[in-house]
Amino acid sequence: MKAIVVTDQASGTAGMKLVERPEPQAATNDVVVQVHASGFTWDELTWPPTWTDRLDRDRTPSIPGHELAGVVTVLGYGTTGLSVGQRVFGLTDWTRDGTLAEYVAVEARNLAPLPGDVDFTVGASLPMPGLTAWQGLFEHGRLHAGQSVLAHGAAGVVGSMVIQLAREAGAYVIGTGRAADRQAVLDFGAQEFVDLENDALEDVGPVDLVFDVFGGDFGKRSAAQIRAGGTLVTIAGPTEARLANGLAVDFVVESDRAQLGEIVQRVRDGRLRTNIGTVSTLDDAVAALNPTKRRKGKTIIRVRP
Ligand SMILES: NC(=O)c1ccc[n+]([C@@H]2O[C@H](COP(=O)([O-])OP(=O)(O)OC[C@H]3O[C@@H](n4cnc5c(N)ncnc54)[C@H](OP(=O)(O)O)[C@@H]3O)[C@@H](O)[C@H]2O)c1
């Protein structure tokens, strides 16, 4: 099969190559999926599991990409809830070969049915940002109607989902970003915009929940804007922020069949808009994943045109 591989971290996306690789086999609990569309997160080559397996052993050349939409071709022993020929979408294991390939082996529990009226390109764009926003807001952030949310990087792939899901849940949403992102953030449904290049973050709060995609100094400064009992949720790695009266949580998204179903239903009935920037073929993927202009939105590789 054709696949994109990476062999050394220092080269980043510039080191990606389109090569021939053996088709994967379904281990216990796996299905094999013929990938129709694959989603890539722009900084995933900086993640340690891109390079090593669960025992920290080198697994290069590795195939990146952890979101997919496609069709099940093989059922491994012990799989439940899926059938051969079924359209599916979901998120794959960080420590195994990913979805920038014609086929991928993935645990069945990481996949959900993709309704026939949802395009594969859209399906592949939903798992990472949709599940991350959902889990950050509702599981870790315990968000409920009437609360306020400060959503960082709100024009971005995750941030734009955070705004929309938080608004639908009845929250008041303040989105942040660069000056040029103002209209995009308001169009995704934020009631207010904070221009991080010109406005003072310190003038914002207090809010009930900060959804942080940056980490570092932003995380610590944002913690000061949270009211007593509130929550700082970050997806940018371990946080050192501490709240005197509240919770600071960092987490890594997990696949969840039921949540994928909730997310795709919202896309079908127009409550949720996905944020796709570039769509490319597998043959042109290396160029698409090395853009010469500022990248906006999710990059989707349409593996089967
Ligand atoms: N822990 C998890 O489970 C998890 C899950 C998903 C994603 N992530 C991580 O979350 C991060 C965000 O992912 P994403 O896909 O949403 O990225 P993205 O689409 O690039 O979104 C980030 C947004 O923040 C903006 N931004 C960056 N630095 C800024 C600054 N200093 N001031 C103002 N705006 C700034 C970006 O603008 P520019 O494009 O102009 O820089 C962009 O609009 C990534 O590091 C990703 O790896 C973690």
The ligand as an SDF file (V2000), in Angstrom:
LIG
                    3D

 48 52  0  0  0  0  0  0  0  0999 V2000
   -3.9800   17.0760   24.6340 N   0  0  0  0  0  0  0  0  0  0  0  0
   -4.7390   16.7030   23.6290 C   0  0  0  0  0  0  0  0  0  0  0  0
   -5.4410   15.7160   23.7010 O   0  0  0  0  0  0  0  0  0  0  0  0
   -4.7480   17.5040   22.3450 C   0  0  0  0  0  0  0  0  0  0  0  0
   -5.7520   17.2710   21.4040 C   0  0  0  0  0  0  0  0  0  0  0  0
   -5.7980   18.0590   20.2450 C   0  0  0  0  0  0  0  0  0  0  0  0
   -4.8320   19.0490   20.0440 C   0  0  0  0  0  0  0  0  0  0  0  0
   -3.8550   19.2160   20.9800 N   0  0  0  0  0  0  0  0  0  0  0  0
   -2.8530   20.2970   20.8190 C   0  0  0  0  0  0  0  0  0  0  0  0
   -3.5240   21.5390   20.9220 O   0  0  0  0  0  0  0  0  0  0  0  0
   -2.8350   22.5130   20.1840 C   0  0  0  0  0  0  0  0  0  0  0  0
   -3.8060   23.2640   19.3000 C   0  0  0  0  0  0  0  0  0  0  0  0
   -4.2330   22.4170   18.2420 O   0  0  0  0  0  0  0  0  0  0  0  0
   -5.0910   22.9780   17.0360 P   0  0  0  0  0  0  0  0  0  0  0  0
   -5.2030   21.8680   16.0610 O   0  0  0  0  0  0  0  0  0  0  0  0
   -6.3370   23.6110   17.5230 O   0  0  0  0  0  0  0  0  0  0  0  0
   -4.0980   24.1030   16.4520 O   0  0  0  0  0  0  0  0  0  0  0  0
   -4.4570   25.3700   15.5650 P   0  0  0  0  0  0  0  0  0  0  0  0
   -5.5340   25.0380   14.5970 O   0  0  0  0  0  0  0  0  0  0  0  0
   -3.1580   25.8990   15.0360 O   0  0  0  0  0  0  0  0  0  0  0  0
   -5.0780   26.4090   16.6270 O   0  0  0  0  0  0  0  0  0  0  0  0
   -4.3290   27.2450   17.4390 C   0  0  0  0  0  0  0  0  0  0  0  0
   -4.8470   28.6700   17.2610 C   0  0  0  0  0  0  0  0  0  0  0  0
   -4.2090   29.5240   18.2090 O   0  0  0  0  0  0  0  0  0  0  0  0
   -3.6070   30.6070   17.5190 C   0  0  0  0  0  0  0  0  0  0  0  0
   -2.4110   31.0560   18.2220 N   0  0  0  0  0  0  0  0  0  0  0  0
   -1.2580   30.3600   18.3740 C   0  0  0  0  0  0  0  0  0  0  0  0
   -0.3900   31.1040   19.1190 N   0  0  0  0  0  0  0  0  0  0  0  0
   -1.0280   32.2640   19.4130 C   0  0  0  0  0  0  0  0  0  0  0  0
   -0.6430   33.4340   20.1220 C   0  0  0  0  0  0  0  0  0  0  0  0
    0.5720   33.5560   20.6860 N   0  0  0  0  0  0  0  0  0  0  0  0
   -1.5490   34.4420   20.2390 N   0  0  0  0  0  0  0  0  0  0  0  0
   -2.7650   34.3320   19.6680 C   0  0  0  0  0  0  0  0  0  0  0  0
   -3.1740   33.2570   18.9700 N   0  0  0  0  0  0  0  0  0  0  0  0
   -2.3100   32.2280   18.8390 C   0  0  0  0  0  0  0  0  0  0  0  0
   -3.2720   30.0480   16.1550 C   0  0  0  0  0  0  0  0  0  0  0  0
   -3.0360   31.0860   15.2360 O   0  0  0  0  0  0  0  0  0  0  0  0
   -1.8290   30.9380   14.1670 P   0  0  0  0  0  0  0  0  0  0  0  0
   -2.2480   29.8130   13.2720 O   0  0  0  0  0  0  0  0  0  0  0  0
   -1.7940   32.2570   13.5090 O   0  0  0  0  0  0  0  0  0  0  0  0
   -0.5880   30.6130   14.9530 O   0  0  0  0  0  0  0  0  0  0  0  0
   -4.5270   29.2310   15.8590 C   0  0  0  0  0  0  0  0  0  0  0  0
   -5.6020   30.0440   15.4360 O   0  0  0  0  0  0  0  0  0  0  0  0
   -1.7460   21.7570   19.4120 C   0  0  0  0  0  0  0  0  0  0  0  0
   -0.5350   21.9210   20.1040 O   0  0  0  0  0  0  0  0  0  0  0  0
   -2.2080   20.3250   19.4580 C   0  0  0  0  0  0  0  0  0  0  0  0
   -1.1430   19.3900   19.3980 O   0  0  0  0  0  0  0  0  0  0  0  0
   -3.7930   18.4810   22.1320 C   0  0  0  0  0  0  0  0  0  0  0  0
  1  2  1  0
  2  3  2  0
  2  4  1  0
  4  5  1  0
  4 48  2  0
  5  6  2  0
  6  7  1  0
  7  8  2  0
  8  9  1  0
  8 48  1  0
  9 10  1  0
  9 46  1  0
 10 11  1  0
 11 12  1  0
 11 44  1  0
 12 13  1  0
 13 14  1  0
 14 15  2  0
 14 16  1  0
 14 17  1  0
 17 18  1  0
 18 19  2  0
 18 20  1  0
 18 21  1  0
 21 22  1  0
 22 23  1  0
 23 24  1  0
 23 42  1  0
 24 25  1  0
 25 26  1  0
 25 36  1  0
 26 27  1  0
 26 35  1  0
 27 28  2  0
 28 29  1  0
 29 30  1  0
 29 35  2  0
 30 31  1  0
 30 32  2  0
 32 33  1  0
 33 34  2  0
 34 35  1  0
 36 37  1  0
 36 42  1  0
 37 38  1  0
 38 39  2  0
 38 40  1  0
 38 41  1  0
 42 43  1  0
 44 45  1  0
 44 46  1  0
 46 47  1  0
M  CHG  2   8   1  16  -1
M  END
$$$$
